[in-house]
Amino acid sequence: MFSLREKSLYVDALGLWIDSMRPRSRCYVSHGHSDHARAHAVVITSRNNAKVCAHRFARDSKPAAAHAATGEAAAHAGGGEAAAHTGAGQAAAHTRMAQFARRRSEPARAHADTGEPAVAFETHAFNEPWREGEYELTLFSAGHVLGSAQLLIESERGRFVYTGDFKLEPSLTAEPPEVKRCDTLLMECTYGRPHYVFPPRAEVAGAMVAWARKALDDGAVPIFYAYSLGKAQEAMAILGRGGIPLAAHGAIASMAHVYESAGVAMPPFERYDATRFDGPRALIWPPHSRALPIPLRERKVRTAALTGWVLDGASAWQRTDTGFPLSDHADYPSLLRYIELAQPHKVLLNHGRRDFAPRLRKLGIDAEYLEHHTQLALF
């Protein structure tokens, strides 16, 4: 059975959790954003997402270690979380690790107090299936951020796809997205309302470059607010291609180096340093760090939010000077296009607008939003 348990997706036939927010013995993690990725005993994921998550988990383990004595989970400024295992949990985790030791595994980090491995990565290349009993599993690119993967589960009873977060339009820093035909599709629908129609990416990129250049010509520091994983690196690639000099917040710069280690060509940039920042360059900054360092407060700045929510109007960037609809999610037409290409018999929805389901039903598509009480046959 496939079900929603403890606010997490679960494939009963495989004993497999999907993007769970609680520590599990074994969990598939679609990508590295903190609303999908946690440090589990065994993390099944793509090779590039393993790099991303290893970096995130190592970063997040520092605040977690401070609470290890009480077993509290520590919240990181970037939204990450790690949890201390109980004795029983550790035993179960070690059993799982031993069970999957024959697979490709990469130890990520160790508990600060015991030195025992806290996470083992079971990595799989895109479009290289593996078997678990009667089921064949395959990861394929979601095009969301570096390493983001969709999951295809197949058996004699049919084909099931979990998209996780995805987009269809190619980007400069994520693997090209794919769509596979399936019988049952579980998809995100973040922008599941008709007014969410993003302009062509090239048009958005051109507007970003022009705005940054105008700010620099006026003697101002252009500041782009973007999530530290994915959107920030995409913004850096866009601006770098446009000849805009770049500096990046430390968390963004560190993740950009992870991208480089995975073979993504990043433009020249410097890590922001208050003692050395000379001003004539665009600054890429996390949205949660709106309080700028004192040296920047003393300079003329112009600020921009990078988010698809700007299509909702000025309220989406009310604390910035402007906004650009740069998103790493599919817009409304892309959600419909995905369904058209996948040709599922049944569409299940999560992570987004509940009213997308009745919109699909009006189009003759068998669709429902996955609620906590819902429990369905896998195929």
N, C-alpha and C positions, 0 to 999 in steps of 0.2 A: 504493500500500500504506500501511496504517496500522501503526505499529510503536512499540516501546519501544526507543530507542537512547540509549546513553550516559546511562542513568537518566533519560531525558526522552522525552516523547511526541512523535511526529513523523508528519505526514500527508505521505507521499511524493508523492502526486498534486499537491499544492499547494506543495510545498517549504516547509511551514509547521511550525514548532516550537510546542508547546503547553506553557505554564507551565514552561519549561526553567530549570534552575538554573545553566546555563552561558551566558555571553554568546553571542547568536546574531545573524545579520544580520537576521532577521525572525522574530518570535515573538508568538503570541497570549498575552496575560496575562489570566487570568480575574478576578483581584482583587489587592489590594495587600499582602496578608500576605507576609512575607519567605520563606515556604516555597513560594511560587508566583511571586513577582515579582522580576525582575532587570532591570538596565538593558541592554536590547538596542539594536542600531542602529535598528531599527524595531519599535515595540511596537504591536500591534493590540489595541484594547480599547474599552471604553465611554467615553463622555465624562466621566462622574463618576469612573471609575477612573483616567482620565488625570490628573485633578486630584490624586487620592490618590497615585498613583505619582510624579508630578512632584515633589510635596512630599517623598516618601520618598527619591527618588533624589538630590535636591538636598541633603538632610540627610546622606545616606550618602556623597556625593562628597567630603566633607571628609577623612574618614580614608583614602579611596581615593587622594586626591591625594598624601598623605604617602608612599605606596608606589609612585607612578607610575614612578619611576626604575628600579625593579626588576621592575615588572609584577606585583606581588603584589596580590591582592584583599584589601580591608580589611573586617574584620568590625565592624559597628556594634553598640552595646549592644542595639538593638532587633532584631537579627538580620538587618539589611540587608547588602547586599554590592554592590560595583561592581567592575568589572575594567578594567585598562588594556589597550587594544587593541595588538596588534602592527602593524607596517606593513602586512602583508598583510591583517590583519583590518580595519584602517581602510579599505583600498581596497575590500574587499568590502562593508563597511558603507556607504561612500559610494555605491557602485553601487546598492545596495538603496534608499538614500534618494532617489537620483535617479529610480529606477524608480517610486517611489510618491509623487513630488512632486505629481503631479496630483490625489492624493487629499487629503482634509482632514487636514492635519498640523499639529501644534503642537510646536515645539522645546521641550524640557524644561530642559536644562542644558548647560553647556559644559565640556569638559576644562579644568582649571585651567591646564595648561601650554601648550595650543595655542589655546584659544578655539574649537576646532571643536565642532560639536554632537555630543554623545555619544548622545543619544536623540532620535528623532523619533516622535511619536505619530500613528498612523493611527486616528482615532476614528470610531465608528459609533454612531448612536442605536439604542436597543432597537427591535426589530421593523421595521427598515428594511434589507432585504437588499441585498447587492451581489454582483456576479458576478466570478468569477475563472475564465476559460476556460469549461469545461462545468459548473462548480459554482456554486451560489448559497449564500452564507453569510449567517447572521443571528445577531445577538446578542440575547439576552433575559435578563431579570432572574433571578438566582439567590437573591435575598433574604438573602444571607449577610452582607455588609457593604455600605457605600455603594459603588455602581458595580459590584458583583460581577455577572459576566455568564456565562451559559452560551452555548455555541456550537452552532448547527445548521448542518450541511453537507448540501446536497441536490444530487442529480443524477437522471438517468433511472434510475439503479440503486438509488435509495432515499434514506432520511433517516438521518443519523447525528447524535447529540447527545452532547456532552461537558458534564457538569454543572459540573466544578470543585466547590468547596465550596458547599453550598447548605443552606437550610432552607425548610420550607413554611409555618411559622407566621409571620404578619406581625409586623413590629417597628415601633418608633417612628422609627428612623433609617436604615433601608435600604429600597430600592424593593420593592414587593410582588413576591413570587416568582411564577414561571410554570412550567407544564409543557407540553411539546409532544409530540405523538405522533411516534414514530420507529421505524425498523427495528432499529437498533443503538444501544444506550445504554451509554456509558462513564460510570460514576458513582462518586463517593466513597462510602465506607461506614465512616466514622470510628466511629459508634456502632452497628455492625452485630451487636449481640448483644441477645437479647430483654429483658434487665433494664433496658436503657436506654430508659425511658419517662419523658419529662419531664412534670412537672405543668403545667397550663395556665399560660401566661405571665403572665396577670393574677394568678394565685395567687402565683407567684414574686415578682412586682413588689410585691405587697402585703406579703409577708414581709420583703422588703428594706427597704421604707419603715418598717415597724413596728420592725425591729431597729435601724435608724439613729436613729429618734426616741427609742427607749428608751436608747440609748447617750448621746445628747445630753442627755437628761433626767437621766442619772446623772453628768453632767459629764465624759464620756469623748469622745474623738475617734473616730468610726466610720471605719475605713479599709477600702475595697473594693479588692481586687487584681483588675485587669482588663487585658487586652491593650490596647495604646495605640490600635490601630485596630479599630473596630467595637464590641467589647463595652464598652469604656470609655465611648464616646459613648452607647450604649444605656443603660448604667447611669446616666449623667448625666441622660438624658431621663426615665427612670423615677423617680429620686429627686427631680428638679426638679418633676415633676408632683405628687409627694407632698408638696411644700412643704419639702423638706430643703435648707438652704443648702449650697452646694458650693464646693470648691476642687479643683484638679486639678494633677497633676504636669505639668511643662513640656511633655513630649512629647505627653501626652494633650490638654493645652490647645491646642497648636499644631494637632493633627489635628482638634480640635473646630472650630477656625476654618476648616479646609478644608471640613468638613461645612457650616458656615454659608455659605461661598462657593458651595456647590452647592445652596443653598436649603433645607437642613435646619434647622428651628427648634430651636436648643439653648436650654436654660434659662440664666438668669443664673449665672455662675460666676466665680471668680477663679483666676488662675494661682498655684500655691503659691509663696510667698516666705517663707523662714525668718525674715526680719526683720519681716514684717507679719502673719503668720498668727496669728489671734486665738483659734482653737480651736473655737468653737461652729458647726462645719460639718462635713459629711462630706467625706472626702478620697478621691479616685480615684487609684490608684497602680499602676504597672506591676508585674506579678508578679516580674520579674527584679530589681527594686529593693527586695528585702525589707529591706535595711539602711536603716532610716529615718534622716533627718537628726537631728542632736543635739537640736534644739528639740522634736522629736516624741518622742524617747526620754525626755525629761524630763516628758512629759505622760501622763496616763491615756489609754490607747487600747484599742480593741476592733477586731479584724481579721476580715475575711471574704473567702473566695475565691469568685470567680464562675466556675464551670466545670461542664459536664455531668458531669465525672468524680466529682463529689460522690456520685453514685449508687453508686459503688464503696465507699463507706463513709468513715469518719473519716480514713483514710490519705490521701485526696485533699486534705484541708485540714489535715494534721497540724501545719503551722507557723502556722496561724491559729486563731482562736477558733471559727469556724463556716464554713459554706459554703452557697452557694445555686446550684441547678442552672440557671443562666442560660447558655445556649449559643447560638452562631450557626451550629450544625450541625443537621442533621436527626437526630431520634432514630429508634429501630428501627421503630416504626409508620409514621413519615413516609417512611422508605426504602422500605418495602413499598407505601405509598400512592403514592409517585412512580412506581414500576414499574407499578402498576395503572392509573394515569392515562396514562402514556406508551405502554403496550402494545407494548413492543419484542419482536422475535423473539429477540434475543440481548442479554444483559446482560454487560458487562465491568466489572470492579471494580478500583479503585485507591484509594490513600490511606485505608487502614483495615483492618478485620478480614478476614483471609483466610478464616476459617471462616464468613463470611457467604455465600460462594459455595455450599458444600454445603447450607446452610440453605435457600437459594433453590431448589436442585435438588430438595430434598425437597418443595418446593411445586409442582414441575413447571415451574420456570422454567429455561431454558437459560442458565446463568451460569457464569463462570469468572473467577478473579482474574488480572489481567494480569501476567505474569511477564516478565523481561527477554528471554528467548529467544523469546517469543511474537511472531509476525508474521502479521497477518490481513488479508484483503481488506477494503477500506474499508467495503463494504456487503455 
